[in-house]
Amino acid sequence: MSGKVAVVTGAASGIGRALATRLAAEGMDLMLADVDPGGLAETAAQTGARRVLTQTTDVSDEAAVRHLADRAFGELGAVHVLCNNAGVFQGGHMWTRTTEDFSWLLGVNLWGVLHGIQAFVPRMIEQDTEGHIVNTVSVAGLFAAPYMAGYAVSKFAAFAASQTLAQDLAMAGSKLRVTALCPGAVRTQINRSERVRPADLTIGRTRDDYDAQGIIDDVMVKGIDPADVAAQVVAAIHEERFLVLTHPEYAKGLRVQVDALLDGGLPPLPSYE
Ligand SMILES: NC(=O)c1ccc[n+]([C@@H]2O[C@H](COP(=O)([O-])OP(=O)(O)OC[C@H]3O[C@@H](n4cnc5c(N)ncnc54)[C@H](O)[C@@H]3O)[C@@H](O)[C@H]2O)c1
C-alpha cells in the first residue's frame, strides 16, 4: 500500500476518520471527502499522511463526486483504494417514513456508493493496476430489522451494488477487488446523523423516530472502536476478502436467516450474543 493513493468519503468522523488514519499509517496518500469541512480538516491534520488533500463533497451529488475523482486522479496521479464510506442513519416504522426520509437515506447510503463507483471505477480499470473498492454497508444490509426503514432499504441496496460490482469485475478479468464492509455497532456519531441532514430534506420528527433514536443511542455505547474496523478493512484488502463482518457473532445469524427463508418464514432477529 505504501506510496499508493486512497480516497475516503465520510472521512470527517467515525469509521471514515479511522480508515484515513490507518491507511496513512500504511503509507498511503489520501484524498478525503465529507460534507463537514471542519471535521475533514481535523482528520487531515491527525493522519500524518505524507500527502493529504481534502474536498468538501456531498456524495449524493453526482457532479460533486465526479469533481472529487477529477482532483484525486489529477493531483495524486492515481487511485488504488476507494472507500465509499459516507453514511447516515434515521429510523422509525416503515409506514411513517416520508419521501424526504427515503430521499436523504438513499441519496447518501446508496447513491453515494453508486456515484463513487461511476466516477472512480472506470478510471481505476483504465489505470490497469491492482486496486480495491471498499463499500461501507452494515449488518443492516444483511438483516432487515424493525425501526430500520430507509436505513435497511439503502443498505440492502448498497450490499447488492457491492456484490454485483465484485462479480462484474471478476467476470471482466479485472485486477480490482471489492469488499462489502458490514459492521455491527461501532462507537461513532452515526446516531447524530441529523446534524448533517440537508434543510430541504428535513421534516418534523415522529415518536417512532425518537424511539429508534433511543435504541441506536444505547447501541452506540456498546460499539467497538472504529480503529478495530479500519484494521479489519486493511486485512481484508490484503486477503482480498469480500465480506467483512466486524462482529463474528452475526455469522451464526446469517445461517439462521437462510434456514428461515428456505422454510418460507420471516427470519428472526439475529442474536447479538
Ligand atoms: N457506527 C456504526 O455502528 C455503523 C454500523 C454499520 C454501518 N455503519 C456505516 O459506517 C459508515 C460511516 O458512519 P460512522 O458510523 O462512522 O458515522 P459518523 O456519523 O461518525 O460518520 C459519517 C460521516 O459521513 C459524513 N456524511 C454524511 N452525509 C454525507 C454526505 N451527503 N456526503 C458526504 N459525507 C457525508 C458525515 O459528515 C460524517 O463525517 C456509514 O455508511 C454507516 O452507515 C456504521
The ligand as an SDF file (V2000), in Angstrom:
LIG
                    3D

 44 48  0  0  0  0  0  0  0  0999 V2000
  -21.3910    3.2160   13.6370 N   0  0  0  0  0  0  0  0  0  0  0  0
  -21.9910    2.0640   13.4070 C   0  0  0  0  0  0  0  0  0  0  0  0
  -22.4090    1.3570   14.3350 O   0  0  0  0  0  0  0  0  0  0  0  0
  -22.1750    1.5920   11.9870 C   0  0  0  0  0  0  0  0  0  0  0  0
  -22.6200    0.2720   11.7860 C   0  0  0  0  0  0  0  0  0  0  0  0
  -22.7800   -0.1740   10.4840 C   0  0  0  0  0  0  0  0  0  0  0  0
  -22.5030    0.6590    9.4050 C   0  0  0  0  0  0  0  0  0  0  0  0
  -22.0770    1.9310    9.6450 N   0  0  0  0  0  0  0  0  0  0  0  0
  -21.7910    2.7700    8.4690 C   0  0  0  0  0  0  0  0  0  0  0  0
  -20.4990    3.3150    8.5940 O   0  0  0  0  0  0  0  0  0  0  0  0
  -20.3890    4.4690    7.7480 C   0  0  0  0  0  0  0  0  0  0  0  0
  -19.6850    5.5850    8.5000 C   0  0  0  0  0  0  0  0  0  0  0  0
  -20.5310    6.0310    9.5520 O   0  0  0  0  0  0  0  0  0  0  0  0
  -19.9880    6.2760   11.0310 P   0  0  0  0  0  0  0  0  0  0  0  0
  -20.5690    5.2240   11.8860 O   0  0  0  0  0  0  0  0  0  0  0  0
  -18.5340    6.4990   11.0260 O   0  0  0  0  0  0  0  0  0  0  0  0
  -20.8100    7.6210   11.3890 O   0  0  0  0  0  0  0  0  0  0  0  0
  -20.3180    9.1290   11.5700 P   0  0  0  0  0  0  0  0  0  0  0  0
  -21.5570    9.9360   11.6210 O   0  0  0  0  0  0  0  0  0  0  0  0
  -19.3710    9.2170   12.6930 O   0  0  0  0  0  0  0  0  0  0  0  0
  -19.5580    9.4280   10.1970 O   0  0  0  0  0  0  0  0  0  0  0  0
  -20.2480    9.5380    8.9710 C   0  0  0  0  0  0  0  0  0  0  0  0
  -19.6280   10.6510    8.1450 C   0  0  0  0  0  0  0  0  0  0  0  0
  -20.3470   10.7560    6.9020 O   0  0  0  0  0  0  0  0  0  0  0  0
  -20.4950   12.1430    6.6250 C   0  0  0  0  0  0  0  0  0  0  0  0
  -21.6060   12.3860    5.7020 N   0  0  0  0  0  0  0  0  0  0  0  0
  -22.9350   12.3810    5.9710 C   0  0  0  0  0  0  0  0  0  0  0  0
  -23.6490   12.7210    4.8840 N   0  0  0  0  0  0  0  0  0  0  0  0
  -22.7430   12.9190    3.8880 C   0  0  0  0  0  0  0  0  0  0  0  0
  -22.8630   13.2710    2.5190 C   0  0  0  0  0  0  0  0  0  0  0  0
  -24.0610   13.5290    1.9410 N   0  0  0  0  0  0  0  0  0  0  0  0
  -21.7240   13.3780    1.7810 N   0  0  0  0  0  0  0  0  0  0  0  0
  -20.5190   13.1640    2.3540 C   0  0  0  0  0  0  0  0  0  0  0  0
  -20.3450   12.8410    3.6460 N   0  0  0  0  0  0  0  0  0  0  0  0
  -21.4470   12.7120    4.4030 C   0  0  0  0  0  0  0  0  0  0  0  0
  -20.7030   12.7920    7.9750 C   0  0  0  0  0  0  0  0  0  0  0  0
  -20.4590   14.1890    7.9520 O   0  0  0  0  0  0  0  0  0  0  0  0
  -19.7130   12.0060    8.8290 C   0  0  0  0  0  0  0  0  0  0  0  0
  -18.4560   12.6390    8.8560 O   0  0  0  0  0  0  0  0  0  0  0  0
  -21.8070    4.7810    7.3150 C   0  0  0  0  0  0  0  0  0  0  0  0
  -22.0130    4.3250    5.9800 O   0  0  0  0  0  0  0  0  0  0  0  0
  -22.6680    3.9830    8.2870 C   0  0  0  0  0  0  0  0  0  0  0  0
  -23.9340    3.6630    7.7580 O   0  0  0  0  0  0  0  0  0  0  0  0
  -21.9060    2.4170   10.8990 C   0  0  0  0  0  0  0  0  0  0  0  0
  1  2  1  0
  2  3  2  0
  2  4  1  0
  4  5  1  0
  4 44  2  0
  5  6  2  0
  6  7  1  0
  7  8  2  0
  8  9  1  0
  8 44  1  0
  9 10  1  0
  9 42  1  0
 10 11  1  0
 11 12  1  0
 11 40  1  0
 12 13  1  0
 13 14  1  0
 14 15  2  0
 14 16  1  0
 14 17  1  0
 17 18  1  0
 18 19  2  0
 18 20  1  0
 18 21  1  0
 21 22  1  0
 22 23  1  0
 23 24  1  0
 23 38  1  0
 24 25  1  0
 25 26  1  0
 25 36  1  0
 26 27  1  0
 26 35  1  0
 27 28  2  0
 28 29  1  0
 29 30  1  0
 29 35  2  0
 30 31  1  0
 30 32  2  0
 32 33  1  0
 33 34  2  0
 34 35  1  0
 36 37  1  0
 36 38  1  0
 38 39  1  0
 40 41  1  0
 40 42  1  0
 42 43  1  0
M  CHG  2   8   1  16  -1
M  END
$$$$
